[in-house]
Amino acid sequence: MKPLFLLIFWYIFLGNVTAFATLSERSPEQWAVGIGMRSARSPFVSDKKPSADVIPYLQYKEGLFELNGLEARLTVYRPNHSRWKLNLLGKYRFTDIPQNYENNFKGGAFDFGLEGAFHSENSILVQAQLLSDRKWKKYFVLRMSSLFPMNNLLIEPYSWVQIKSSQFNDKYFNIGNKDSTNDFGLGLGYTLGVGMKLKYQLLSNLHLYSDFNLSVLDEKTKGNQFTEHSVIHSNYVGLFISQKSGHKKNYLKSKRYLKTTYALATPSDLQDIFLGKIKSDRYQHRLFSIAYGIPISDRLFGLEIPLYFTPKVVQHFSSEVQSSFNEYVLAIKAYLPFQKPFKWRLGFGEGLSYVERITFVEGSELAKKGFAGNRLLNYLDFSMDVHLGSAFGLKALNSFWLGLSIHHRSGIFKSSSLFGRISGGSNYNGLSLYYDF
């Protein structure tokens, strides 16, 4: 997970540094932010079925890079005028195991590998993926899909075959047999599946999204003593904010920015922070962050509400009870502007946060509730900023904003195996300085 966040952050940050001096920006090919509910039928024998998962959704596609939900890919080779390309691919894979096994498998895993993709003239996409988990248990996926736009509706049917190595099949489908050997293992396996994605424009930038798929296990895998269902399915339904149907790349007036933040931890929850009831952290934990704001739209729902894709790297300082480490954030943030008595704005961001180690503040608060920490959590960003040039009437300060911010990580009330099914997290209150390019 850490290498994937590092690859995404530094590619976006360094790969776009040449755009700092440009007079105009172009909107990305695709962008979206939202949240949805995923449910699945587990193939395994158990009295307890897996709970539904609340999953945030981020999408950003521009140039060689694409972030699409829980998948990220970077094109590393594409011949001139060719319809095929080679990508580095990272993706989150749900194991859909019963809750009594979730402590061992954490509800899923991040896989990485290579992807060859071919896009035909008639909008058929063929993808060949060779992937591995972090212990080099490998599998191969051949996937084919096509797009059918119909007014405000976009339909994407797809099918796939997954060929699993014996090590991978034993690890994730022979879950009750921890000491499996060649005599008792499942061996090589495969899965066949079909599915359909639907995206419907409800109103302006608001879209309804659904992804339903059905798959069948091979005979040997579905015949083992830990498997109850040979036909499995999953469904994801969510509401997204994204570009309007028929969107074309256009020039934006919003400028890129760099944002630096110095913040102090607090044991207070979000409600108390907004009410001004802020407690001090006993060990005075601090963080310093640098965020890079990439404009993706000037307007939202027809109003002048600019949106930004904001990768951020965070340094958590050492204290009496923890050493220093880094945090990496990917988010999409909207700003609601005001003009009186001077230019100021309110900001709200949604995304994902990954820490190299669980902070003491987070770990101690979760321990009181009986939870272990999770490195990957949902991320919220709240801010109130003042334009310094407008506030002081100085042209020399026209590129600067100063603001108050809240850095929030949480597990969304135990609603997602992606975040370890925890309730709680951490909050940091900070002072931020922006510089618009």
C-alpha positions in Angstrom: 0.0 0.0 0.0 2.8 2.5 0.9 4.6 2.1 -2.5 1.3 2.7 -4.3 0.6 5.9 -2.5 4.2 7.1 -3.0 4.1 6.4 -6.7 0.8 8.2 -7.1 1.9 11.2 -5.0 5.3 11.8 -6.5 4.1 11.2 -10.1 1.4 13.8 -9.7 3.5 16.3 -7.9 6.7 16.1 -9.9 5.1 15.2 -13.2 3.1 18.4 -13.2 5.7 20.8 -11.9 6.3 22.2 -15.5 2.7 23.4 -15.4 3.4 25.9 -12.6 4.3 28.7 -15.0 1.4 28.2 -17.5 -1.2 30.9 -17.8 -4.1 28.5 -18.2 -5.2 25.1 -17.0 -7.1 22.3 -18.8 -9.6 20.2 -17.0 -8.7 16.5 -16.6 -10.1 13.7 -18.8 -12.2 12.3 -16.0 -12.8 13.1 -12.3 -15.3 12.1 -9.7 -15.8 12.0 -5.9 -18.5 10.2 -4.0 -19.5 7.4 -1.7 -21.4 4.1 -2.0 -22.4 0.8 -0.5 -20.9 -2.5 -1.5 -22.4 -5.9 -0.6 -21.3 -9.4 -1.6 -22.2 -13.0 -1.2 -19.4 -15.0 0.4 -18.5 -18.4 -1.0 -17.3 -19.7 2.4 -19.1 -21.8 5.0 -20.0 -19.7 8.0 -22.9 -18.7 10.2 -21.9 -15.1 9.8 -22.1 -13.4 6.5 -19.9 -10.4 5.6 -21.4 -7.0 6.3 -21.9 -4.4 3.7 -19.1 -2.0 3.1 -19.3 1.8 2.8 -16.6 2.7 0.3 -15.5 6.3 -0.7 -14.8 6.8 -4.4 -12.2 9.0 -6.1 -11.5 9.2 -9.8 -8.8 11.3 -11.6 -7.6 10.6 -15.1 -5.1 12.7 -16.9 -2.2 11.9 -19.3 -0.4 8.7 -18.2 -2.0 8.4 -14.8 -5.4 7.1 -13.8 -7.0 6.7 -10.3 -10.3 4.9 -10.5 -11.9 4.0 -7.2 -9.6 1.4 -5.6 -7.4 1.0 -8.7 -4.5 3.1 -9.9 -2.5 2.7 -13.1 0.4 4.4 -14.7 1.2 4.0 -18.4 4.9 3.1 -18.8 5.0 2.3 -22.5 2.8 3.1 -25.5 4.1 3.0 -29.1 3.3 6.0 -31.3 -0.2 5.9 -32.8 -0.9 2.5 -31.2 -4.1 1.3 -29.6 -2.3 -0.8 -26.9 -0.3 0.2 -23.9 1.5 -1.2 -20.9 0.6 -0.1 -17.4 1.8 -0.5 -13.8 -1.3 -1.5 -11.9 -2.2 -1.4 -8.2 -5.7 -2.5 -7.0 -7.6 -3.4 -3.8 -9.1 -6.9 -3.9 -12.0 -7.8 -1.5 -11.7 -11.3 -0.2 -15.4 -11.4 0.8 -14.8 -13.7 3.7 -17.1 -14.1 6.7 -16.5 -11.8 9.7 -15.0 -14.6 11.8 -12.0 -14.7 9.4 -11.7 -10.9 8.8 -9.1 -10.4 11.6 -6.7 -12.7 9.6 -7.4 -11.3 6.2 -8.4 -7.7 7.0 -11.3 -7.9 4.5 -9.0 -7.7 1.5 -5.5 -6.9 0.1 -3.7 -4.6 -2.2 -2.2 -6.3 -5.2 0.3 -5.0 -7.8 1.6 -6.0 -11.2 1.5 -5.2 -14.9 -1.4 -4.7 -17.3 -1.5 -4.8 -21.1 -4.5 -2.9 -22.5 -5.9 -2.7 -26.1 -8.6 -0.3 -27.1 -10.3 -1.2 -30.4 -11.9 1.1 -32.9 -15.4 0.0 -31.9 -14.8 0.9 -28.2 -14.0 -2.6 -26.9 -11.3 -2.6 -24.2 -9.3 -5.8 -23.6 -7.1 -6.0 -20.5 -4.6 -8.7 -19.5 -3.3 -8.3 -15.9 -0.6 -10.3 -14.1 -0.9 -9.5 -10.4 0.5 -10.6 -7.1 -0.2 -10.0 -3.4 2.6 -8.7 -1.2 3.9 -12.3 -0.6 4.1 -13.0 -4.4 1.1 -15.2 -4.6 0.2 -14.6 -8.3 -2.9 -14.7 -10.5 -3.8 -13.7 -14.1 -6.9 -11.8 -15.3 -8.2 -11.4 -18.8 -11.0 -8.8 -19.0 -13.1 -7.5 -21.9 -15.5 -4.5 -21.7 -17.3 -2.0 -23.9 -19.1 1.3 -23.5 -22.6 2.2 -24.7 -23.5 5.9 -24.1 -27.3 6.6 -24.2 -28.2 10.3 -23.5 -27.7 10.6 -19.7 -26.9 6.9 -19.2 -23.6 5.1 -19.7 -23.7 1.3 -19.8 -20.5 -0.8 -19.5 -21.0 -4.6 -19.7 -17.9 -6.6 -19.0 -16.6 -10.2 -18.6 -13.5 -11.8 -17.2 -11.6 -15.0 -16.5 -9.2 -15.2 -13.5 -6.6 -17.9 -13.4 -5.2 -18.4 -9.9 -1.9 -20.0 -9.0 -2.0 -22.9 -6.5 -0.4 -20.7 -3.8 -2.9 -17.9 -4.3 -5.9 -20.3 -4.5 -4.8 -22.1 -1.2 -4.3 -18.8 0.6 -7.6 -17.1 -0.2 -10.0 -20.0 -0.9 -8.7 -22.7 1.4 -9.0 -20.4 4.3 -9.7 -22.9 7.1 -6.7 -25.1 6.3 -3.7 -23.1 7.6 -1.3 -26.1 7.2 -2.4 -27.1 3.6 0.3 -28.9 1.6 0.3 -30.2 -2.0 -1.7 -33.2 -0.8 -4.5 -31.1 0.7 -4.2 -27.9 -1.3 -6.6 -26.8 -4.0 -4.0 -26.3 -6.6 -4.5 -24.2 -9.7 -7.9 -22.6 -10.0 -10.0 -20.3 -12.1 -13.0 -18.0 -11.9 -15.4 -16.9 -14.7 -17.4 -13.8 -14.3 -19.7 -11.3 -16.0 -20.9 -7.8 -14.9 -22.4 -4.5 -15.8 -21.7 -0.9 -14.7 -24.3 1.8 -15.0 -23.7 5.6 -14.6 -26.8 7.8 -14.8 -26.8 11.6 -14.6 -29.4 12.6 -12.1 -28.9 16.4 -12.0 -26.0 18.5 -13.4 -22.9 17.1 -11.7 -24.8 14.5 -9.6 -24.6 10.9 -10.9 -26.0 7.5 -9.7 -23.5 4.7 -10.2 -24.0 0.9 -10.0 -21.7 -2.1 -10.5 -23.1 -5.6 -10.4 -21.2 -8.8 -11.2 -21.7 -12.6 -11.0 -18.9 -15.2 -11.0 -18.5 -19.0 -10.8 -15.7 -20.9 -9.1 -13.9 -23.9 -10.7 -15.0 -27.4 -9.7 -12.1 -28.2 -7.3 -12.3 -24.9 -5.5 -16.1 -25.0 -5.0 -15.9 -28.6 -3.9 -13.6 -28.1 -0.9 -14.9 -28.3 2.6 -14.7 -24.5 3.3 -16.8 -23.5 0.3 -20.6 -23.3 0.5 -21.5 -21.3 -2.6 -20.0 -21.9 -6.1 -21.8 -18.8 -7.6 -20.9 -15.6 -5.9 -21.9 -12.0 -6.6 -21.2 -8.4 -5.5 -23.0 -5.1 -6.0 -21.9 -1.5 -5.5 -24.3 1.4 -5.6 -23.3 5.0 -4.9 -23.8 8.7 -5.6 -21.0 10.6 -7.3 -20.2 14.2 -8.1 -18.4 14.3 -11.5 -18.2 16.1 -14.8 -21.4 16.3 -16.7 -22.3 13.8 -19.4 -20.6 14.7 -22.7 -17.9 16.6 -20.9 -15.0 17.8 -23.0 -11.7 19.1 -21.8 -11.8 22.9 -21.4 -9.6 25.7 -20.1 -10.0 26.6 -16.4 -9.4 29.9 -14.7 -8.6 28.3 -11.3 -4.9 28.2 -10.5 -2.8 25.5 -9.0 -1.6 26.0 -5.5 0.9 24.7 -2.8 -0.5 24.6 0.7 1.6 24.2 3.9 0.0 23.3 7.2 1.2 23.1 10.8 -1.3 21.4 13.1 -1.7 20.2 16.6 -3.5 17.0 17.7 -6.7 17.1 19.8 -8.7 14.3 21.5 -11.9 16.2 20.7 -14.2 14.8 18.1 -15.4 16.8 15.1 -18.7 18.0 16.7 -16.8 19.5 19.7 -14.2 21.1 17.4 -16.9 22.9 15.4 -18.5 24.0 18.7 -15.2 25.4 19.9 -14.8 22.8 22.7 -11.2 21.8 21.8 -9.1 19.8 24.3 -5.3 19.9 24.3 -3.4 16.7 23.5 -1.4 15.5 26.5 1.8 14.9 24.5 1.3 17.9 22.1 1.6 15.8 18.9 2.2 17.9 15.8 2.2 17.5 12.1 3.4 19.4 9.1 2.0 18.9 5.6 2.5 20.0 2.0 -0.5 19.7 -0.4 -0.6 20.3 -4.1 -3.8 21.6 -5.5 -4.6 20.6 -9.1 -7.8 22.3 -10.5 -10.3 19.9 -12.1 -13.4 22.2 -12.4 -14.4 25.9 -12.0 -18.0 25.2 -11.3 -20.2 22.7 -9.4 -24.0 22.5 -10.0 -23.8 25.6 -12.1 -22.3 27.7 -9.2 -18.8 29.1 -9.0 -17.4 26.4 -6.7 -13.9 25.3 -7.9 -12.8 21.8 -7.2 -9.2 20.5 -6.8 -7.5 17.1 -6.8 -5.1 17.4 -3.8 -2.4 14.9 -3.1 -0.7 15.6 0.2 2.4 14.3 2.1 2.4 14.7 5.9 5.2 14.5 8.4 4.2 13.4 11.9 6.8 14.7 14.4 8.3 12.5 17.2 7.2 12.9 20.8 7.7 11.1 24.1 5.5 8.2 23.0 6.1 8.0 19.2 8.8 8.4 16.6 8.4 10.5 13.4 6.8 9.0 10.3 4.9 10.0 7.2 1.3 10.0 6.0 0.0 10.2 2.4 -3.3 11.6 1.4 -5.3 11.6 -1.9 -8.5 13.8 -1.9 -10.8 16.0 -4.0 -11.6 19.3 -2.4 -14.3 21.9 -3.1 -14.1 25.6 -2.2 -17.2 27.8 -1.6 -16.1 31.4 -2.2 -17.4 34.7 -0.6 -16.6 38.2 -1.6 -17.7 40.4 1.4 -16.3 42.0 3.4 -13.3 40.7 1.5 -12.5 37.5 -0.4 -12.7 34.4 1.8 -13.8 30.8 1.3 -14.9 27.5 3.0 -13.4 24.3 1.9 -14.4 20.6 2.2 -12.4 17.6 1.0 -13.0 13.8 0.9 -10.4 11.2 0.3 -8.1 8.4 1.6 -5.3 8.6 4.1 -2.5 6.1 4.6 0.0 6.3 7.6 3.3 4.4 7.9 2.5 3.8 11.5 -0.6 4.4 13.7 -0.3 7.7 15.6 -0.3 7.5 19.4 -3.4 9.8 19.5 -5.3 7.5 17.1 -4.1 4.2 18.7 -4.9 5.3 22.3 -8.4 6.6 21.4 -9.3 3.4 19.5 -7.9 1.2 22.2 -10.4 2.7 24.7 -13.2 1.4 22.3 -11.5 -2.0 21.9 -10.3 -1.4 18.3 -6.9 -1.9 16.8 -5.7 0.9 14.4 -5.8 0.7 10.6 -3.2 2.4 8.4 -5.7 3.1 5.7 -8.7 5.3 6.7 -11.2 7.7 5.3 -10.0 11.3 5.2 -11.9 14.6 5.6 -10.5 18.1 5.2 -12.2 21.2 6.5 -10.9 24.7 6.1 -11.7 28.4 6.2 -9.3 30.7 4.3 -8.9 34.4 3.9 -7.4 36.0 0.7 -4.5 38.1 2.1 -4.3 40.5 -0.9 -8.0 41.3 -0.6 -8.0 41.5 3.2 -5.0 44.0 3.4 -5.4 45.7 0.0 -1.9 44.7 -1.1 -1.2 43.4 -4.6 2.0 41.8 -3.4 -0.2 39.3 -1.4 -2.6 38.5 -4.2 -1.2 35.0 -4.5 -1.6 34.1 -0.8 -4.3 32.7 1.3 -4.2 32.1 5.1 -6.6 29.7 6.8 -7.7 27.4 9.6 -8.0 23.7 8.9 -9.0 20.4 10.3 -7.2 17.1 9.3 -9.5 14.2 10.1 -9.0 10.4 9.8 -11.7 7.9 10.7 -13.2 4.5 9.9 -16.7 5.7 9.1 -18.4 4.1 12.2 -17.3 0.5 11.6 -19.0 0.5 8.3 -16.2 -0.8 6.1 -13.8 -3.7 6.1 -11.5 -1.5 3.9 -10.8 0.5 7.0 -10.6 -2.4 9.5 -14.2 -2.0 10.8 -13.2 0.6 13.4 -15.1 3.5 14.9 -13.1 6.6 15.6 -9.8 8.1 14.4 -7.9 11.3 15.0 -8.2 15.1 14.5 -5.6 17.8 14.1 -6.3 21.6 14.1 -4.0 23.6 12.0 -2.9 26.9 10.4 -2.5 26.8 6.6 -0.7 29.1 4.1 -1.5 28.8 0.4 0.4 30.1 -2.6 -1.5 30.3 -5.9 0.6 29.8 -9.1 
